[in-house]
C-alpha cells in the first residue's frame, strides 16, 4: 500500500537513493540520515519511491531522480511502497 511522505524544504533532505531504469531496479531509499528531514518524515531504507512530486519514477534513470529530488522547490512529496 503506497504511503505519501511530504518533507518540508529546502534540501538537504537526508536520504540517499539507489536503483533506476539504468540499473534495472526500482528507485529505492538506500540510506536515511539520523535526525534528518527524511527520518523525521518516516522514510525508511528499503522504501521504493513510486512518485516524486506526483511524477512516476517507473522509467526514470537514477540521475534523473536525483535531479528531481535536489531541485524540488519548497517541499518534497514522495509516494513510497513499503
VENHU-V815873 format. One record per backbone hydrogen bond with DSSP energy under -0.5 kcal/mol. CO is the residue of the C=O (numbers start at 1). NH is the residue of the N-H. Records with the same first field share a line. If there is no record, write none. Layout:
BEGIN
CO->NH + NH
END
This chain:
BEGIN
1->82
3->5 + 80
5->7 + 78
7->76
13->38
14->33
16->30 + 31
18->28
20->23 + 24 + 25
21->24
25->20
27->49
28->18 + 30
29->46
31->16
33->36 + 39
36->40
37->41
38->43
39->42
44->47
47->29 + 49
48->50 + 81
50->57
51->79
52->55
55->52
57->60
60->21
61->65
62->66
63->67
64->68
65->69
66->70
67->71
69->72
73->75
74->9
76->7 + 78
77->53
78->5 + 80
79->50 + 51
80->3 + 82
81->48
END
